[in-house]
Amino acid sequence: MITRIREVRRARKLTLQDVADRCEPPTTPQTIGRLETGARTVSVAWLNRIAGALGVEPADLVAFGERDDDVPLAATLGHDGAHAPRRPGVVLPPRPE
């Protein structure tokens, strides 16, 4: 299964340690890294735990190919203005609550 864990984590500006600490129960950053890279199989239970830690729906972490709701990243805004991204990426659009 191809996941988007790393993309979502980076979009949320979280470290592996941040996600590991936010998981219920907490885990290690090494485990999160292995799940991101595919070195460890991502189960439904792991998807649920990581989605909770990232504040997204589990389906947001699964790559089904190109999605219609993916928004290409054109620039990032910082305290000193807009900057071109260093690498291509996508942004998850906000969900109405």
SULSULDA-V904370 format. One record per pair of residues at least 4 apart in sequence whose ideal C-beta (glycine too) atoms are under 8 Angstrom apart, sorted by the first residue. I is the first residue (numbers start at 1). GAP is how many residues later the second one is. D is the distance in whole Angstrom. If there is no record, write none. Layout:
I:GAP:D ; I:GAP:D
This chain:
1:40:8 ; 1:41:6 ; 1:61:7 ; 2:36:8 ; 2:60:8 ; 2:61:4 ; 3:32:7 ; 3:33:7 ; 3:35:8 ; 3:39:5 ; 3:44:8 ; 3:58:5 ; 3:59:6 ; 3:60:6 ; 4:4:6 ; 4:56:7 ; 4:57:5 ; 4:58:7 ; 4:59:5 ; 5:4:6 ; 5:27:7 ; 5:30:6 ; 5:31:5 ; 5:37:8 ; 5:45:6 ; 5:49:8 ; 5:56:5 ; 6:4:6 ; 6:30:4 ; 6:31:8 ; 7:4:6 ; 7:82:6 ; 7:83:7 ; 8:4:6 ; 8:46:5 ; 8:48:6 ; 8:52:6 ; 8:53:6 ; 8:84:6 ; 9:5:5 ; 9:7:8 ; 9:10:6 ; 9:23:8 ; 9:27:7 ; 9:45:6 ; 10:4:8 ; 10:79:7 ; 11:78:7 ; 11:80:6 ; 11:81:6 ; 12:42:6 ; 12:43:7 ; 14:4:4 ; 14:5:5 ; 14:8:8 ; 14:40:7 ; 15:4:7 ; 15:14:7 ; 16:4:6 ; 16:13:4 ; 16:14:8 ; 16:16:5 ; 16:17:5 ; 16:20:8 ; 17:4:6 ; 17:12:5 ; 18:4:6 ; 19:4:7 ; 19:10:8 ; 19:13:5 ; 19:31:7 ; 19:34:5 ; 19:35:7 ; 20:6:6 ; 20:7:5 ; 20:8:6 ; 20:9:5 ; 20:11:7 ; 20:12:5 ; 20:33:8 ; 21:5:5 ; 22:4:8 ; 22:30:8 ; 22:31:4 ; 22:32:8 ; 23:4:5 ; 23:9:8 ; 23:26:5 ; 23:27:7 ; 23:29:7 ; 23:30:5 ; 24:25:6 ; 24:28:6 ; 24:29:8 ; 27:4:5 ; 27:5:7 ; 27:22:8 ; 28:4:7 ; 29:4:6 ; 30:4:6 ; 31:4:6 ; 31:9:7 ; 32:4:6 ; 32:18:7 ; 33:4:6 ; 33:6:8 ; 34:5:4 ; 34:6:4 ; 35:4:8 ; 35:5:5 ; 35:7:5 ; 35:11:6 ; 35:15:7 ; 38:4:8 ; 42:4:5 ; 42:5:6 ; 43:4:7 ; 44:4:6 ; 44:14:8 ; 45:4:6 ; 46:4:6 ; 47:4:6 ; 47:11:4 ; 47:14:6 ; 47:15:7 ; 48:4:6 ; 48:10:5 ; 49:4:7 ; 50:4:6 ; 50:11:6 ; 51:5:5 ; 51:6:6 ; 51:7:4 ; 51:9:7 ; 51:10:6 ; 54:7:8 ; 56:4:4 ; 56:5:7 ; 56:36:7 ; 57:38:8 ; 58:4:7 ; 60:32:6 ; 66:4:7 ; 69:23:8 ; 69:24:6 ; 70:20:4 ; 70:21:8 ; 70:22:8 ; 71:19:6 ; 71:20:5 ; 71:21:8 ; 71:22:6 ; 72:16:8 ; 72:17:8 ; 72:18:6 ; 72:19:8 ; 73:12:5 ; 73:15:7 ; 73:16:4 ; 73:17:6 ; 73:18:5 ; 74:11:8 ; 75:7:4 ; 75:8:6 ; 75:9:6 ; 75:10:7 ; 76:6:7 ; 76:7:5 ; 76:9:6 ; 77:4:7 ; 77:5:6 ; 77:6:8 ; 78:4:8 ; 78:5:6 ; 85:4:6
